[in-house]
Amino acid sequence: MAPPTGSADLAHRELRNDVRTFLEAEICAGSFTPQCDSWMAGFDPAFSAKVGEQGWLGMVVPTAYGGHGRSPLERLVVAEEMLAHGAPVAAHWIADRQTAPNLLKFGTEEQKERYLPGIASGTTFFAIGMSEPDAGSDLASVRTKAVEDGDSWRLTGTKVWTTGAHLAHAMIVLARTDNDESGRHGGLSQFVVDLPNPNVEIRPIRSIDGAAHFNEVIFHDAKIPRSALLGARADGWVQVMSELAFERSGPERYLSTMPLLRAWAERLRAQGATPEQRVALGMLTSRAWSLRRMSLIVATELAAGRSPDVMAAMVKDLGSTFEGDLVDVVRRSSDIAARLNTEDPFAELLAHSLLHTPAFTLRGGTNEILRSIIGRGMGLR
Ligand SMILES: Cc1cc2nc3c(=O)[nH]c(=O)nc-3n(C[C@H](O)[C@H](O)[C@H](O)COP(=O)(O)OP(=O)(O)OC[C@H]3O[C@@H](n4cnc5c(N)ncnc54)[C@H](O)[C@@H]3O)c2cc1C
């Protein structure tokens, strides 16, 4: 399945071919088996280091910090291919997608020098500490507190659904530092918290397939250095909103189940397809192409330094709905029952996709919240 061509695609054809050749060689060598939702479930530090060696991580990070000074569109090409091939990219995904731009924008010189080279080499992994038990959609209700204590800060509170915290080298924590009378959005700050820390407890949360990708993270009066403050004190809300544009707009918001579509198309090609299956495959493919064009527009806006919040919300709303619809259509249209621990890789891929589907419209902001952002953008609120 080749991507649609446009000027950006033609300019990056060589890079795309290089990434495909690398991934196909890795699959042939048995380095990984394509899986759905590989940016959340495929944690493989050795694979991340190999991608780093290729120069495909920290692509937009300046060379002075160990990066490659390439464009966001080149980064997008690599990300699309990794996801469409179901490569195990979870270890480095968050760091490369949003921590690196966040550090570049708000980090001190010391923070950039300390973390960016490891992100670019695929050896430093990050987690996001935003959500709390009573602060998900309503993120401004964050209660985790950071209090100054001489040369340190002390953190107290609980984060939840923290993807990869048990394996990450650091996490970016949103905490309340000040009581701001100007409103709930004031008084929040971000911190880079190195892990492990003796006073940070990380408890696994099991998802429906038995795996433990995310966690509850409890700060028991955890001491962190003064230099851990990221950006300006009490500017955390603005910083988080800028970070969310990167979190919500990427190709992982519509490509999580693309390996299933590819496997189904291969299967139909080999076995023959009914007219109904051809129509279903065509409709899914045309939706994927449309989402790709939208995703490209958002990437171009971000590359130009703009913040396309409403468009990013649209891509995520439509994209995450598409990811789930794809699984449903393939399940209904194929003759194979979803099954775990079986010899049939297609049945296994289908089962994993089904078990991951409930998360698609929740993570990174629920679709209801995204629709309210779109409504506001349309002047309806
Ligand atoms: C797989 C996965 C990974 C995640 N990883 C991370 C992570 O690494 N770091 C992190 O910080 N968080 C993470 N999250 C958390 C995620 O951001 C939250 O689950 C999400 O923001 C929703 O918050 P909540 O779960 O508290 O639900 P709630 O906010 O309690 O919402 C419950 C329901 O009410 C609806 N609702 C709430 N408010 C409104 C409203 N105003 N209007 C209409 N409907 C509303 C919601 O849409 C939802 O259906 C992850 C979540 C998942 C599923």
The ligand as a Tripos MOL2 file, in Angstrom:
@<TRIPOS>MOLECULE
LIG
   53    58     1     0     0
SMALL
NO_CHARGES

@<TRIPOS>ATOM
      1 C1         -4.1290    4.1200   26.9900 C.3       1 LIG1
      2 C2         -4.0680    5.4090   27.7550 C.ar      1 LIG1
      3 C3         -2.8400    5.9960   28.0000 C.ar      1 LIG1
      4 C4         -2.7650    7.1930   28.7130 C.ar      1 LIG1
      5 N1         -1.5350    7.7220   28.9700 N.ar      1 LIG1
      6 C5         -1.4390    8.8510   29.7110 C.ar      1 LIG1
      7 C6         -0.1520    9.3740   30.0530 C.ar      1 LIG1
      8 O1          0.8890    8.8330   29.6630 O.2       1 LIG1
      9 N2         -0.1040   10.4780   30.8260 N.ar      1 LIG1
     10 C7         -1.2190   11.1230   31.2690 C.ar      1 LIG1
     11 O2         -1.0910   12.1410   31.9410 O.2       1 LIG1
     12 N3         -2.4600   10.6350   30.9850 N.ar      1 LIG1
     13 C8         -2.5880    9.5130   30.2200 C.ar      1 LIG1
     14 N4         -3.8350    9.0040   29.9210 N.ar      1 LIG1
     15 C9         -5.0190    9.6280   30.5200 C.3       1 LIG1
     16 C10        -5.9420   10.3490   29.5450 C.3       1 LIG1
     17 O3         -5.3910   11.5670   29.1370 O.3       1 LIG1
     18 C11        -7.2840   10.5010   30.2580 C.3       1 LIG1
     19 O4         -7.8410    9.2080   30.4010 O.3       1 LIG1
     20 C12        -8.2590   11.3930   29.5320 C.3       1 LIG1
     21 O5         -7.8050   12.7160   29.4950 O.3       1 LIG1
     22 C13        -9.6520   11.3520   30.1740 C.3       1 LIG1
     23 O6         -9.5980   11.6210   31.5370 O.3       1 LIG1
     24 P1        -10.2840   10.6310   32.5990 P.3       1 LIG1
     25 O7         -9.8350    9.2470   32.3120 O.co2     1 LIG1
     26 O8        -10.0320   11.1760   33.9420 O.co2     1 LIG1
     27 O9        -11.8270   10.6740   32.2530 O.3       1 LIG1
     28 P2        -12.8830   11.7710   32.7450 P.3       1 LIG1
     29 O10       -12.3120   13.1360   32.5510 O.co2     1 LIG1
     30 O11       -13.3420   11.4160   34.1230 O.co2     1 LIG1
     31 O12       -14.0670   11.5760   31.7220 O.3       1 LIG1
     32 C14       -15.0200   10.5100   31.8530 C.3       1 LIG1
     33 C15       -16.0260   10.6570   30.7130 C.3       1 LIG1
     34 O13       -16.7430   11.9000   30.8420 O.3       1 LIG1
     35 C16       -16.6280   12.6700   29.6500 C.3       1 LIG1
     36 N5        -16.4910   14.0980   29.9800 N.ar      1 LIG1
     37 C17       -15.7080   14.6380   30.9370 C.ar      1 LIG1
     38 N6        -15.8240   15.9880   30.9330 N.ar      1 LIG1
     39 C18       -16.6830   16.2970   29.9370 C.ar      1 LIG1
     40 C19       -17.2050   17.5360   29.4080 C.ar      1 LIG1
     41 N7        -16.8370   18.7110   29.9220 N.pl3     1 LIG1
     42 N8        -18.0590   17.4650   28.3640 N.ar      1 LIG1
     43 C20       -18.4300   16.2770   27.8270 C.ar      1 LIG1
     44 N9        -17.9820   15.0670   28.2870 N.ar      1 LIG1
     45 C21       -17.1260   15.0790   29.3140 C.ar      1 LIG1
     46 C22       -15.3450   12.1770   28.9830 C.3       1 LIG1
     47 O14       -15.3630   12.4080   27.5950 O.3       1 LIG1
     48 C23       -15.3670   10.6940   29.3340 C.3       1 LIG1
     49 O15       -16.1730    9.9880   28.4140 O.3       1 LIG1
     50 C24        -3.9500    7.8070   29.1940 C.ar      1 LIG1
     51 C25        -5.1850    7.2200   28.9470 C.ar      1 LIG1
     52 C26        -5.2560    6.0260   28.2460 C.ar      1 LIG1
     53 C27        -6.6070    5.4080   27.9980 C.3       1 LIG1
@<TRIPOS>BOND
     1     1     2 1
     2     2     3 ar
     3     2    52 ar
     4     3     4 ar
     5     4     5 ar
     6     4    50 ar
     7     5     6 ar
     8     6     7 ar
     9     6    13 1
    10     7     8 2
    11     7     9 ar
    12     9    10 ar
    13    10    11 2
    14    10    12 ar
    15    12    13 ar
    16    13    14 ar
    17    14    15 1
    18    14    50 ar
    19    15    16 1
    20    16    17 1
    21    16    18 1
    22    18    19 1
    23    18    20 1
    24    20    21 1
    25    20    22 1
    26    22    23 1
    27    23    24 1
    28    24    25 2
    29    24    26 1
    30    24    27 1
    31    27    28 1
    32    28    29 2
    33    28    30 1
    34    28    31 1
    35    31    32 1
    36    32    33 1
    37    33    34 1
    38    33    48 1
    39    34    35 1
    40    35    36 1
    41    35    46 1
    42    36    37 ar
    43    36    45 ar
    44    37    38 ar
    45    38    39 ar
    46    39    40 ar
    47    39    45 ar
    48    40    41 1
    49    40    42 ar
    50    42    43 ar
    51    43    44 ar
    52    44    45 ar
    53    46    47 1
    54    46    48 1
    55    48    49 1
    56    50    51 ar
    57    51    52 ar
    58    52    53 1
@<TRIPOS>SUBSTRUCTURE
     1 LIG1         1 GROUP 0 **** ****
